[in-house]
Amino acid sequence: MVGRLVMVATLASGLLVTGVAWGQSKCDKGINKASAKKVGCICKAISKGSTLGDAITACSTKFGTSCTKGKGKNDCVVQTGSCGNKEVECDNAAASLCAGSPSGAFLDADLSRF
């Protein structure tokens, strides 16, 4: 279960990043890490029986703090959007990846190519 959760978080962070290289700057690296952690947090909460709304609420505070800290580095190359927009992307990614089954164990995503 934990291995699947890590795989989901890794895939989600890959979906959220657009650009050529990951972590080109401290800002990009911090926001990518915060995004992956938020999606992982939401998936974990759903797998423990929380609703999607409750999971999103529970996992939002830390993301906002981490994203703002990353933006404070002022060297973003890829992650140039706002933290609010990135948070919505994370919520949507978690909803599509993890809310497909009551436990979050059965993913609708096609993982056969990985």
BAFI-3210 file (N, C-alpha, C; in Angstrom, 3 decimals, decimal comma, padded with zeros to 6 digits):
// residues 114
n [1|2|3|4|5|6|7|8|9|10|11|12|13|14|15|16|17|18|19|20|21|22|23|24|25|26|27|28|29|30|31|32|33|34|35|36|37|38|39|40|41|42|43|44|45|46|47|48|49|50|51|52|53|54|55|56|57|58|59|60|61|62|63|64|65|66|67|68|69|70|71|72|73|74|75|76|77|78|79|80|81|82|83|84|85|86|87|88|89|90|91|92|93|94|95|96|97|98|99|100|101|102|103|104|105|106|107|108|109|110|111|112|113|114]
n.u [000,826|001,882|003,953|002,500|001,250|003,449|004,211|001,987|002,137|004,566|004,000|001,976|003,308|004,884|002,956|002,174|004,224|005,482|007,724|011,266|013,329|013,511|013,486|015,247|015,752|015,823|013,319|011,560|012,099|011,238|008,478|007,672|008,192|006,454|004,028|003,965|003,934|001,482|-000,415|000,168|-000,542|-003,316|-004,153|-003,417|-005,089|-007,586|-007,351|-007,565|-010,174|-011,300|-013,306|-013,031|-013,212|-012,741|-010,155|-008,717|-009,013|-007,691|-005,069|-004,201|-002,993|-000,190|000,822|000,381|002,118|004,634|004,732|004,665|007,051|008,850|008,349|009,391|012,086|012,589|013,569|012,234|011,804|010,286|007,914|005,988|003,457|000,755|000,575|-001,967|-003,140|-001,506|-002,144|-004,796|-004,331|-002,998|-005,057|-006,900|-005,385|-005,030|-007,695|-008,336|-006,528|-006,729|-009,297|-010,860|-011,595|-012,983|-010,932|-008,748|-006,982|-007,276|-006,461|-007,550|-005,895|-003,770|-001,197|000,450|002,483|004,638]
n.v [-001,187|001,279|001,508|001,792|004,206|005,937|005,674|006,804|009,447|010,216|009,985|011,868|014,233|014,391|014,835|017,366|019,044|021,146|021,572|021,515|020,562|019,171|020,772|022,925|025,157|026,438|027,317|026,032|023,376|023,277|023,797|021,674|019,534|020,144|019,907|017,164|016,058|017,023|015,776|013,118|013,145|013,626|011,323|009,366|010,020|009,534|006,793|005,943|006,319|008,892|011,522|013,068|015,889|016,382|015,382|017,079|019,509|018,903|018,619|021,014|023,240|022,902|022,745|025,344|026,874|025,741|026,214|029,005|029,546|028,433|030,083|032,377|032,210|033,358|032,465|031,004|028,992|027,164|026,811|029,173|030,084|030,980|030,078|029,336|028,458|026,258|024,671|023,996|022,439|020,299|019,290|018,474|016,543|014,639|013,955|012,724|010,613|009,215|009,107|007,213|004,768|003,415|002,828|003,893|002,213|001,027|002,181|004,294|005,155|004,520|002,618|000,914|001,526|002,278]
n.w [000,000|000,835|-001,002|-003,371|-002,841|-002,788|-005,447|-006,709|-005,768|-006,900|-009,644|-009,810|-009,192|-011,415|-013,332|-012,691|-013,287|-015,714|-018,261|-019,004|-017,294|-014,017|-010,876|-011,419|-010,047|-006,667|-005,974|-007,856|-007,187|-004,506|-004,785|-006,427|-004,700|-002,568|-003,926|-004,638|-002,076|-001,136|-002,847|-002,214|000,504|000,357|-001,045|000,786|002,945|001,773|001,348|003,912|004,474|004,466|003,065|-000,187|-000,040|002,736|002,916|001,209|002,576|004,995|004,143|003,126|004,507|005,059|002,453|001,434|003,026|002,364|-000,413|-000,558|000,736|-001,110|-003,349|-002,331|-002,805|-005,189|-007,714|-009,617|-012,455|-013,904|-012,409|-012,499|-012,013|-009,743|-006,229|-005,474|-007,890|-008,410|-006,243|-006,807|-009,083|-007,856|-006,203|-008,156|-009,502|-007,459|-007,040|-009,477|-009,504|-007,064|-005,949|-007,106|-006,016|-002,990|-001,149|-002,322|-003,411|-005,885|-008,869|-011,506|-013,440|-016,230|-015,723|-016,994|-018,766|-017,297]
ca.u [000,000|002,762|004,649|001,553|001,063|004,644|004,148|000,962|002,675|005,603|003,334|001,238|004,244|005,293|001,863|002,035|005,385|005,627|009,032|012,299|014,081|012,925|014,342|016,304|015,994|015,312|011,886|010,906|012,280|010,370|007,077|007,466|008,168|005,207|002,936|003,979|003,517|000,049|-001,144|000,359|-001,335|-004,730|-004,351|-003,320|-006,313|-008,680|-007,175|-007,960|-011,618|-011,768|-013,875|-012,106|-013,259|-012,056|-008,731|-008,159|-008,963|-006,672|-003,720|-003,966|-002,197|001,248|001,154|000,453|003,351|005,784|004,723|005,052|008,483|009,533|008,216|010,254|013,459|012,638|014,340|011,391|011,975|009,163|006,725|005,805|002,078|000,504|000,428|-003,377|-003,348|-000,797|-002,904|-005,944|-003,790|-002,748|-006,350|-007,464|-004,583|-005,368|-009,063|-008,363|-005,689|-006,948|-010,686|-011,558|-012,106|-013,113|-009,676|-007,677|-006,041|-007,439|-006,332|-008,078|-004,830|-003,086|000,185|001,136|003,660|005,712]
ca.v [000,000|002,441|001,574|002,322|005,619|006,641|005,690|007,778|010,784|010,484|010,217|013,124|015,357|014,451|015,431|018,768|019,806|021,339|022,160|020,621|019,921|019,294|021,313|023,781|026,186|026,098|027,585|024,933|022,158|023,363|023,698|020,288|018,683|020,429|019,344|015,710|015,745|017,273|014,701|011,930|013,325|013,445|009,900|008,612|010,267|008,822|005,353|005,670|006,475|010,274|011,970|013,908|017,239|016,389|015,139|018,315|020,489|018,505|018,659|022,312|024,211|022,712|023,073|026,800|027,331|025,297|026,879|030,401|029,529|028,203|031,301|033,379|032,068|034,263|031,955|030,045|028,902|026,393|027,048|030,620|030,393|031,260|028,915|028,944|027,658|024,989|023,884|023,449|021,348|019,165|018,734|017,779|015,338|013,668|013,486|011,791|009,443|008,499|009,035|006,243|003,646|003,801|002,719|004,520|001,171|000,684|003,407|004,274|005,581|003,459|002,599|-000,174|001,998|002,654]
ca.w [000,000|000,902|-002,284|-004,346|-002,498|-003,258|-006,906|-007,081|-005,508|-007,897|-010,924|-009,730|-009,289|-012,817|-014,095|-012,319|-013,728|-017,147|-018,495|-019,476|-016,215|-012,685|-009,834|-011,924|-009,050|-005,335|-006,017|-008,564|-006,395|-003,334|-005,183|-006,872|-003,513|-001,861|-004,736|-004,471|-000,704|-000,984|-003,518|-001,377|001,727|000,010|-001,360|002,041|003,712|001,103|001,591|005,297|004,601|004,404|001,794|-000,941|000,522|004,026|002,670|000,655|003,671|005,965|003,561|002,479|005,262|004,869|001,068|001,300|003,667|001,570|-001,706|-000,321|001,036|-002,386|-004,150|-001,714|-003,314|-006,347|-008,853|-010,337|-013,897|-014,431|-011,587|-012,490|-011,639|-008,330|-005,343|-005,523|-009,098|-008,230|-005,283|-007,538|-009,903|-006,952|-005,804|-009,317|-009,741|-006,416|-007,281|-010,598|-009,241|-005,808|-005,502|-007,945|-005,240|-001,582|-000,404|-003,084|-003,800|-007,286|-009,629|-012,857|-014,352|-016,958|-015,244|-017,666|-019,497|-016,367]
c.u [000,869|003,513|003,758|001,326|002,247|004,623|003,128|001,485|003,733|004,984|002,607|002,175|004,754|004,215|001,764|003,154|005,359|006,945|010,042|012,984|013,386|013,946|015,490|016,673|015,455|013,804|011,141|010,961|011,347|008,903|006,764|007,341|006,860|004,008|002,838|003,512|002,024|-000,763|-001,026|-000,474|-002,818|-005,016|-004,313|-004,589|-007,503|-008,575|-007,554|-009,436|-012,137|-012,429|-012,853|-012,049|-012,523|-010,552|-008,063|-008,004|-007,828|-005,252|-003,337|-002,985|-000,714|001,670|001,318|001,727|004,573|005,868|005,168|006,542|009,294|009,499|009,130|011,700|013,694|013,513|013,558|011,619|010,736|007,865|006,465|004,392|001,953|000,387|-001,017|-003,682|-002,689|-001,553|-004,134|-005,492|-003,552|-004,051|-006,975|-006,704|-004,917|-006,764|-009,089|-007,560|-006,151|-008,403|-011,504|-012,115|-012,158|-011,796|-008,547|-006,687|-006,109|-007,477|-006,911|-007,010|-004,193|-001,614|001,006|002,399|004,825|006,418]
c.v [001,249|002,612|002,160|003,808|006,451|006,747|006,726|009,197|011,162|010,780|011,552|014,315|015,489|015,072|016,934|019,644|019,929|022,046|021,099|019,875|020,146|019,921|022,149|024,845|025,725|026,304|026,418|023,643|022,146|023,194|022,287|019,347|018,883|019,833|017,832|015,311|015,963|016,163|013,405|011,973|013,071|011,971|009,041|008,785|009,531|007,318|004,957|005,952|007,896|010,553|012,854|015,319|017,352|016,227|016,403|019,362|020,172|018,700|020,023|023,217|024,094|023,053|024,578|027,366|026,978|026,006|028,335|030,502|029,334|029,440|032,407|033,313|032,938|033,770|030,897|030,137|028,244|026,754|028,556|031,038|030,640|029,965|028,417|028,071|026,288|024,086|023,251|022,299|020,102|018,483|017,935|016,492|014,264|013,104|012,463|010,521|008,595|008,321|008,023|005,056|004,063|003,757|003,463|003,499|000,845|001,969|003,240|004,622|004,354|003,485|001,540|000,268|002,355|001,444]
c.w [000,000|-000,408|-003,367|-004,100|-002,970|-004,773|-007,379|-006,888|-006,536|-009,256|-010,925|-009,832|-010,719|-013,690|-013,852|-012,844|-015,238|-017,370|-018,834|-018,346|-014,879|-011,756|-010,366|-010,905|-007,708|-005,277|-006,658|-007,759|-005,188|-003,681|-005,685|-005,684|-002,735|-002,599|-004,556|-003,077|-000,516|-001,632|-002,711|-000,111|001,450|-000,282|-000,098|002,872|003,099|001,361|003,005|005,547|004,600|003,065|001,098|-000,361|001,846|003,855|002,135|001,747|004,633|005,441|002,996|003,204|004,974|003,440|000,901|001,876|002,832|000,225|-001,566|-000,022|-000,247|-003,264|-003,623|-002,180|-004,550|-007,496|-009,635|-011,840|-014,512|-013,709|-011,446|-012,110|-010,148|-007,525|-005,352|-006,726|-008,981|-007,263|-005,944|-008,433|-009,052|-006,560|-006,944|-009,628|-008,717|-006,632|-008,411|-010,323|-008,069|-005,396|-006,305|-007,196|-003,779|-000,809|-001,092|-003,622|-005,287|-008,099|-011,019|-013,880|-015,009|-016,595|-015,975|-018,382|-018,590|-015,886]
res [m|v|g|r|l|v|m|v|a|t|l|a|s|g|l|l|v|t|g|v|a|w|g|q|s|k|c|d|k|g|i|n|k|a|s|a|k|k|v|g|c|i|c|k|a|i|s|k|g|s|t|l|g|d|a|i|t|a|c|s|t|k|f|g|t|s|c|t|k|g|k|g|k|n|d|c|v|v|q|t|g|s|c|g|n|k|e|v|e|c|d|n|a|a|a|s|l|c|a|g|s|p|s|g|a|f|l|d|a|d|l|s|r|f]
***
